[in-house]
Every structure is written in structure tokens, then in C-alpha cells.
Amino acid sequence: MNRMIPLMLTAAVVAGAGCEHEKKHHGRPPVDEISDGGGLQGKDVISASDQMAQDLLSSPDINAQHTQLLIVVDHVDNRTQSQRFDMDIFLARLKTNLNKYGKGRVQLIENRDKLHQLQSRELEQGSAAAAGIQPDYALYATISELPNRDTSYFYLEFSMTNLHTRQLVWTNGYEVATYR
């Protein structure tokens, strides 16, 4: 019986290692951790959008406004080497955060092209589409990359422009270096 205990312990360790191996290859990695791959990852989307929402909503210039901010979210200008990835995911999560934490200070307005697309699909033929609310601000981003031999430096610039005065009312950046 005493000889069986080391065998059983060895079998348990091997079985446990097999389970860990299975988790790595068949389970999903946590979204807020860096995986083995290089480039921008889920953790960067979460960190950047959380930081930008906090900064935008705490901006003294923005908070000095006496009316609700009417914001349309535009798109991300992808200036990275990999043009095949849709970087709008950064703005999508930022938009969700602004809606969640804006506490009535922010009103998000649907992008005009998307609104027209929805209206043409969902409204009856011949029914007039309402003029709608006009946004005062446009929120957009640019993602740039500086590649090196083994790494890439990414700079994500988020900006909000007053559509009436053309003034840049808010901007902030998120920086990250990744292995290639």
C-alpha cells in the first residue's frame, strides 16, 4: 500500500499538469492579461478606454459645460502596419464607458451614416425620417505604430472636436510597447 501512494501522487501531478495544458490551449485567456502573442491586445483596449473615459469625464473644460454633451463617435484612423484589424474596438469600448459613467452629462448620438442605414432598413417606404438631434462634438482616434526589430511602439491619440467652433476641446494619449 505504501508503494501505491507515490504512484498515486505522481499520477495526480501528471493529470493536474495535463489539465493546465488543456486550459491554456482550449480555455479562454483573461481579457485583462497579456497573452503570449504580440501586438495590441484586449488588455490595451480595456486600459485605454478606461483611462480615456475617466480623463474625458473628469476634464474641467468638459465639466464646465452647463448643457449635456451631444457626442457622435466617429472612427479610428489606423496608421499601423497591420491594416487588417478593425481598431474601432477602442472607440466602441470608450463609447460604452461614456454611456455607462456619463451620468446624464453625455448624450451619445448615432453616426449619421449608420443612422441612415438603420432608417432605410427599418422605416416604411415613404415615411419621412426626422431631422434628429445634431451632435455638438465628434470623438475620434488615431493609432500610430513605430516598429522596431523585436518590438513595436503604439501611440493611440483620442480627440474630441467641437463641430461648431472647430476647436479641439479634449485630447489624450495611450502608449504601449509590444513584442512583435
C-alpha positions as CSV (number, residue, x, y, z in Angstrom):
1,M,0.0,0.0,0.0
2,N,2.9,2.4,0.8
3,R,4.3,1.9,-2.7
4,M,0.9,2.9,-4.2
5,I,1.0,6.4,-2.5
6,P,3.9,7.7,-4.6
7,L,2.4,6.3,-7.7
8,M,-1.0,7.9,-7.0
9,L,0.7,11.3,-6.2
10,T,2.7,11.1,-9.5
11,A,-0.5,10.3,-11.4
12,A,-2.3,13.2,-9.7
13,V,0.6,15.6,-10.6
14,V,0.7,14.4,-14.2
15,A,-3.1,14.7,-14.5
16,G,-3.1,18.2,-13.0
17,A,-0.4,19.3,-15.4
18,G,-2.5,17.9,-18.3
19,C,-5.5,19.9,-17.1
20,E,-3.4,23.1,-17.0
21,H,-2.1,22.3,-20.5
22,E,-5.8,21.9,-21.6
23,K,-6.7,25.2,-20.0
24,K,-4.0,27.0,-21.9
25,H,-5.0,25.6,-25.3
26,H,-8.8,25.1,-25.1
27,G,-9.9,27.7,-22.5
28,R,-10.1,31.4,-23.0
29,P,-7.4,33.7,-21.6
30,P,-8.5,36.5,-19.3
31,V,-9.2,39.7,-21.4
32,D,-7.3,41.9,-18.9
33,E,-4.0,40.0,-19.2
34,I,-1.4,39.9,-22.0
35,S,-1.3,36.7,-23.9
36,D,1.8,35.2,-25.5
37,G,1.1,36.9,-28.8
38,G,2.5,40.3,-29.7
39,G,0.8,43.5,-30.8
40,L,-2.2,45.3,-29.2
41,Q,-4.4,43.1,-27.2
42,G,-7.6,43.1,-25.1
43,K,-5.8,44.4,-22.1
44,D,-4.8,47.5,-24.2
45,V,-8.4,48.0,-25.3
46,I,-9.6,47.9,-21.7
47,S,-6.8,50.0,-20.2
48,A,-7.0,52.7,-23.0
49,S,-10.8,53.0,-22.9
50,D,-11.0,53.1,-19.1
51,Q,-8.3,55.8,-18.9
52,M,-9.8,57.9,-21.7
53,A,-13.3,57.7,-20.3
54,Q,-12.1,58.7,-16.8
55,D,-10.0,61.6,-18.2
56,L,-12.7,62.9,-20.5
57,L,-15.4,62.8,-17.9
58,S,-13.2,64.5,-15.3
59,S,-11.9,67.2,-17.6
60,P,-12.6,70.7,-16.1
61,D,-13.3,72.1,-19.5
62,I,-15.9,69.4,-20.2
63,N,-17.4,69.7,-16.7
64,A,-17.8,73.4,-17.1
65,Q,-20.4,72.9,-19.8
66,H,-23.9,73.7,-18.5
67,T,-25.6,71.5,-21.0
68,Q,-25.5,67.9,-21.8
69,L,-22.6,67.0,-24.2
70,L,-24.1,65.7,-27.5
71,I,-21.3,63.4,-28.9
72,V,-21.1,61.4,-32.1
73,V,-18.4,58.7,-32.1
74,D,-16.6,58.6,-35.4
75,H,-13.9,56.1,-36.2
76,V,-10.2,55.2,-35.6
77,D,-7.7,56.2,-38.2
78,N,-5.5,53.0,-38.3
79,R,-1.9,54.0,-39.1
80,T,-0.3,50.8,-38.0
81,Q,1.5,48.2,-40.2
82,S,-1.4,45.8,-39.8
83,Q,-4.3,47.4,-41.7
84,R,-6.3,44.2,-41.5
85,F,-7.5,44.8,-37.9
86,D,-10.5,47.0,-37.2
87,M,-9.2,49.3,-34.5
88,D,-12.7,50.8,-33.9
89,I,-12.9,48.4,-31.0
90,F,-11.1,51.0,-28.9
91,L,-13.8,53.6,-29.6
92,A,-16.6,51.1,-29.2
93,R,-15.5,50.4,-25.6
94,L,-14.9,54.0,-24.9
95,K,-18.4,54.8,-26.1
96,T,-19.8,52.2,-23.8
97,N,-17.9,53.6,-20.9
98,L,-19.0,57.1,-21.6
99,N,-22.6,56.0,-21.7
100,K,-22.2,54.0,-18.5
101,Y,-20.3,56.6,-16.5
102,G,-21.5,59.8,-18.1
103,K,-24.4,60.1,-15.5
104,G,-26.5,62.2,-17.8
105,R,-23.7,64.6,-18.7
106,V,-23.2,62.8,-22.0
107,Q,-25.7,62.0,-24.7
108,L,-24.3,59.8,-27.5
109,I,-25.7,60.4,-31.0
110,E,-25.7,57.8,-33.6
111,N,-23.3,58.3,-36.5
112,R,-25.2,59.8,-39.5
113,D,-24.3,57.0,-42.0
114,K,-25.2,54.3,-39.5
115,L,-28.5,56.1,-38.7
116,H,-29.4,56.4,-42.4
117,Q,-28.6,52.7,-42.9
118,L,-30.9,51.8,-40.0
119,Q,-33.7,54.1,-41.1
120,S,-33.6,52.7,-44.7
121,R,-33.9,49.2,-43.3
122,E,-36.5,49.8,-40.6
123,L,-38.7,52.6,-41.6
124,E,-41.6,52.1,-44.0
125,Q,-41.1,53.4,-47.6
126,G,-42.3,56.9,-47.9
127,S,-42.2,57.8,-44.2
128,A,-40.1,60.9,-43.6
129,A,-37.1,60.5,-41.3
130,A,-37.0,63.0,-38.5
131,A,-34.2,65.6,-38.7
132,G,-33.0,64.4,-35.4
133,I,-30.7,65.9,-32.8
134,Q,-27.4,67.4,-34.1
135,P,-24.2,66.5,-32.3
136,D,-22.0,69.2,-30.9
137,Y,-18.9,67.1,-30.6
138,A,-17.1,64.4,-32.5
139,L,-15.0,61.8,-30.8
140,Y,-12.3,60.0,-32.8
141,A,-8.9,58.4,-32.5
142,T,-5.7,57.7,-34.4
143,I,-3.5,54.7,-33.8
144,S,0.2,55.0,-34.9
145,E,2.9,52.4,-34.8
146,L,6.7,52.7,-34.7
147,P,8.0,49.3,-35.4
148,N,11.5,48.2,-34.4
149,R,13.3,44.9,-34.9
150,D,11.7,43.0,-32.0
151,T,9.1,45.5,-30.7
152,S,6.5,48.0,-31.8
153,Y,5.6,51.2,-30.0
154,F,2.0,52.2,-30.4
155,Y,0.6,55.7,-29.7
156,L,-3.2,55.9,-29.5
157,E,-4.5,59.5,-29.6
158,F,-8.1,60.1,-28.7
159,S,-9.6,63.5,-29.5
160,M,-12.9,65.4,-29.3
161,T,-13.7,68.3,-31.5
162,N,-16.4,70.9,-31.2
163,L,-18.2,70.6,-34.6
164,H,-19.5,74.2,-34.4
165,T,-16.3,76.0,-33.4
166,R,-13.8,73.5,-34.8
167,Q,-11.9,73.7,-31.6
168,L,-10.2,70.6,-30.2
169,V,-11.8,70.5,-26.8
170,W,-10.1,67.4,-25.5
171,T,-7.3,65.1,-26.4
172,N,-5.3,62.4,-24.6
173,G,-2.9,59.5,-25.5
174,Y,-2.3,56.0,-24.6
175,E,1.1,54.5,-25.1
176,V,2.2,50.9,-25.2
177,A,5.2,48.9,-26.4
178,T,4.7,45.3,-27.5
179,Y,6.8,42.4,-28.8
180,R,6.4,41.7,-32.5
